[in-house]
Amino acid sequence: MSASSSSEVRDGIGHVPVRPVAVVYCEGNFGKIDGKTANGLVRQSEAYAISSVIDSTCHKRDAGMVLDGVPNGVRIVSDLDEALAYGHGNPGVFIVGLAPTSGLLSLEERNVILHAIARGLHIVSGLHEFLTQDPEFVAAAHGAGVLITDVRMPREKKDLRMFTGRIRDVTCPRIAVLGTDGAIGKRTTATILTKALNDHGIRAVMVSTGQTGLIQGARYGVALDAVPAQFVTGELEATVLEAFDNENPDVIIVEGQGALSHPTYLSSTAILRGSQPQGVVLQHAPTRNYVSDFPDFPMPSASSEIKLIEHFANTKVIGLTINHEGMTESEVGTAIAGYEMELGIPVTDALWRSGDRLVAMVVSAFPSLQSGEPLDVP
């Protein structure tokens, strides 16, 4: 990519990596469940510098304000032409930020991607519908001289890895961040937890298990829901082993997918079997009445999901984290106190409370991880 389509940002050790500048497409869904890929990229991205988000329903608003009530300078535009005319960062990449349950494109969405290709933008997609296997997209990309990346595409079957049991060679604690529903904030909490541990001097490495984390630039990860069932635990086991062997971490954080109780998402079973975590942090949204995309299926309670997880796997839920959608600060505080009393485990909100609370949650379950001065958590 040309220098005009890149952005320089300094990392924590003084290096200046070059990140391609990207516009994220999320028409009609930014800040919503099916916009979780765009939501995640706006909050954090090591791989791309996000210049703008396309969603005409939130036109001219600040993306950070829409998500978290805090401005971040990422503008929401009405269409691709405005994104390119806006001129901030001169984007060279078009990221499909939608994450519908089907993982498929509508005709309108196809046309928008074809328009992006015609404008010379490289395409990054995390959908189940692989653009590199679609003759129309392949021909258009070839003609425009751009690249298409299907993040969710698994490796060739001959290269897929079976479960071996070597996960027992990983001697550091493994903690999975699971949830009571899909698109509930597991990746966000896992990311915040990983950073908080590292900031506290506990070397933590995160293993991503979905397309959003991979697009964000996760060093270790695999899109589990695109892997054939026979290989899914082996692919995750191998990825965790790579993180352990290469990084020698104190702890490994495994991003969760879906929910063990969810009627359609099965990835949680693979995470519990493939990574065999010794601890689980459970993400829960108290205001949700039904599970995502299934209004006839009531949301499970936090306590019922904890019982299910601990019955299904040889592990322990070490803490609960709150998704505060539809809640005020006061309501979150009340919920935290109530759940701590009910469940007898630490409870926090990863976005609205100090990261020290997450660190204390982990150290309480794994005291050997404590380093430096004891945590003073209010």
DAFEN-V579676 format. One record per residue. SS is DSSP state (helix for helix, strand for strand, loop for the rest). PHI is phi in whole degrees, 0 to 359 (NA if undefined). BURIAL is b if it has 9 or more other ideal C-beta (glycine too) atoms within 8 Angstrom, else e. Layout:
# DAFEN-V579676
SS | PHI | BURIAL
SS | PHI | BURIAL
This chain:
# DAFEN-V579676
loop | NA | e
loop | 287 | e
helix | 298 | e
helix | 292 | e
helix | 252 | b
strand | 230 | b
strand | 225 | b
strand | 261 | e
strand | 225 | e
strand | 273 | e
loop | 269 | e
loop | 290 | e
loop | 243 | e
loop | 95 | e
loop | 285 | e
strand | 236 | e
strand | 289 | e
strand | 261 | e
strand | 252 | b
strand | 300 | b
strand | 272 | b
strand | 228 | b
strand | 254 | b
strand | 251 | b
strand | 266 | b
loop | 210 | b
loop | 306 | b
loop | 77 | e
loop | 225 | b
loop | 294 | b
loop | 82 | e
loop | 249 | e
helix | 300 | b
helix | 284 | b
helix | 255 | b
helix | 297 | b
helix | 293 | b
helix | 297 | b
helix | 302 | b
helix | 295 | b
helix | 293 | b
helix | 291 | b
helix | 286 | e
loop | 198 | e
loop | 204 | b
loop | 274 | e
loop | 272 | e
strand | 227 | b
strand | 266 | b
strand | 277 | b
strand | 268 | b
strand | 198 | b
strand | 238 | b
strand | 266 | b
loop | 196 | b
helix | 296 | b
helix | 284 | e
helix | 238 | b
loop | 309 | b
loop | 74 | e
loop | 272 | e
strand | 278 | b
helix | 298 | b
helix | 295 | b
helix | 294 | b
helix | 296 | b
helix | 281 | b
helix | 230 | e
loop | 74 | e
loop | 231 | e
loop | 294 | e
loop | 231 | e
loop | 82 | e
loop | 270 | b
strand | 274 | b
strand | 261 | b
strand | 245 | b
loop | 274 | e
loop | 200 | e
helix | 295 | b
helix | 299 | e
helix | 292 | b
helix | 300 | b
helix | 284 | b
helix | 288 | e
helix | 302 | b
loop | 83 | e
loop | 286 | e
loop | 84 | e
loop | 51 | b
loop | 300 | b
loop | 243 | b
strand | 230 | b
strand | 246 | b
strand | 255 | b
strand | 283 | b
loop | 266 | b
loop | 276 | b
loop | 221 | b
loop | 292 | e
loop | 303 | e
loop | 290 | e
loop | 71 | b
loop | 245 | e
loop | 262 | e
loop | 275 | e
helix | 299 | e
helix | 297 | e
helix | 293 | b
helix | 302 | b
helix | 294 | e
helix | 296 | b
helix | 294 | b
helix | 297 | b
helix | 295 | b
helix | 297 | b
helix | 298 | b
helix | 298 | e
loop | 275 | e
loop | 87 | e
loop | 267 | b
strand | 289 | b
strand | 248 | b
strand | 236 | b
strand | 229 | b
loop | 249 | b
loop | 281 | b
loop | 288 | b
loop | 279 | b
loop | 279 | b
helix | 290 | b
helix | 286 | b
helix | 250 | e
loop | 257 | b
helix | 305 | e
helix | 293 | e
helix | 292 | b
helix | 298 | b
helix | 295 | e
helix | 296 | b
helix | 295 | b
helix | 298 | e
helix | 294 | e
helix | 269 | b
loop | 71 | e
loop | 242 | b
loop | 256 | e
strand | 244 | b
strand | 241 | b
strand | 264 | b
loop | 296 | b
loop | 277 | b
loop | 293 | e
loop | 285 | b
loop | 293 | e
loop | 302 | e
helix | 303 | e
helix | 294 | e
helix | 257 | e
loop | 291 | b
loop | 250 | b
loop | 272 | e
loop | 294 | b
loop | 242 | e
loop | 92 | e
helix | 292 | e
helix | 304 | b
helix | 291 | e
helix | 282 | e
loop | 280 | b
loop | 270 | e
loop | 271 | b
strand | 299 | b
strand | 242 | b
strand | 238 | b
strand | 262 | b
strand | 259 | b
strand | 257 | b
strand | 210 | b
loop | 266 | b
loop | 196 | b
loop | 280 | b
loop | 47 | b
loop | 244 | b
loop | 110 | b
helix | 297 | b
helix | 295 | b
helix | 299 | b
helix | 296 | b
helix | 298 | b
helix | 295 | b
helix | 296 | b
helix | 298 | b
helix | 300 | b
helix | 295 | b
helix | 298 | b
helix | 297 | b
helix | 298 | b
helix | 297 | e
loop | 270 | b
loop | 89 | e
loop | 256 | b
loop | 289 | b
strand | 242 | b
strand | 235 | b
strand | 258 | b
strand | 253 | b
strand | 276 | b
loop | 234 | b
loop | 219 | b
helix | 294 | b
helix | 295 | b
helix | 300 | b
helix | 294 | b
helix | 294 | b
helix | 296 | b
loop | 112 | b
loop | 304 | b
loop | 287 | e
strand | 233 | b
strand | 178 | b
loop | 205 | b
loop | 280 | b
helix | 299 | b
helix | 285 | b
helix | 253 | e
loop | 268 | b
loop | 306 | e
helix | 305 | e
helix | 297 | e
helix | 251 | b
helix | 294 | b
helix | 291 | b
helix | 292 | b
helix | 296 | b
helix | 290 | b
helix | 305 | b
helix | 297 | b
helix | 291 | b
helix | 297 | b
helix | 298 | b
helix | 298 | b
helix | 298 | b
helix | 292 | b
helix | 293 | e
helix | 277 | e
helix | 252 | e
loop | 48 | e
loop | 280 | b
loop | 280 | b
strand | 205 | b
strand | 244 | b
strand | 257 | b
strand | 251 | b
strand | 293 | b
loop | 273 | b
loop | 223 | b
loop | 57 | b
loop | 203 | b
loop | 300 | b
loop | 271 | b
loop | 292 | b
loop | 290 | e
loop | 237 | e
loop | 270 | b
loop | 250 | b
helix | 295 | b
helix | 299 | b
helix | 296 | b
helix | 293 | b
helix | 294 | b
helix | 292 | b
helix | 278 | b
helix | 283 | b
loop | 262 | b
loop | 44 | b
loop | 292 | b
loop | 278 | b
strand | 217 | b
strand | 229 | b
strand | 257 | b
strand | 255 | b
strand | 262 | b
strand | 220 | b
loop | 249 | b
loop | 299 | e
loop | 270 | e
loop | 285 | b
loop | 264 | e
strand | 216 | b
loop | 286 | b
loop | 304 | b
loop | 74 | e
loop | 225 | b
loop | 295 | e
loop | 271 | e
loop | 247 | e
strand | 299 | e
loop | 298 | b
loop | 288 | b
loop | 282 | e
helix | 300 | b
helix | 293 | e
helix | 291 | b
helix | 291 | b
helix | 298 | b
helix | 298 | e
helix | 296 | b
helix | 298 | b
helix | 288 | b
helix | 282 | e
helix | 284 | e
loop | 227 | b
loop | 277 | e
loop | 209 | b
strand | 224 | e
strand | 284 | b
strand | 262 | b
strand | 184 | b
strand | 239 | b
strand | 240 | b
strand | 263 | b
loop | 270 | b
loop | 269 | b
loop | 305 | e
loop | 71 | e
loop | 238 | b
loop | 268 | e
helix | 303 | e
helix | 296 | e
helix | 293 | b
helix | 296 | b
helix | 300 | e
helix | 295 | e
helix | 295 | b
helix | 301 | b
helix | 297 | e
helix | 294 | e
helix | 292 | b
helix | 298 | b
helix | 291 | e
helix | 289 | e
helix | 263 | b
loop | 72 | e
loop | 227 | b
strand | 296 | b
strand | 225 | b
strand | 205 | b
loop | 242 | b
loop | 297 | b
loop | 272 | b
loop | 257 | e
loop | 237 | e
loop | 299 | e
helix | 298 | b
helix | 299 | b
helix | 295 | b
helix | 293 | b
helix | 298 | b
helix | 298 | b
helix | 301 | b
helix | 287 | b
helix | 295 | b
helix | 298 | b
helix | 278 | b
loop | 231 | b
helix | 302 | e
helix | 294 | e
helix | 280 | b
loop | 298 | e
loop | 223 | e
loop | 70 | e
loop | 288 | e
loop | 301 | e
loop | 288 | b
loop | 251 | e
loop | 255 | e
loop | 292 | e
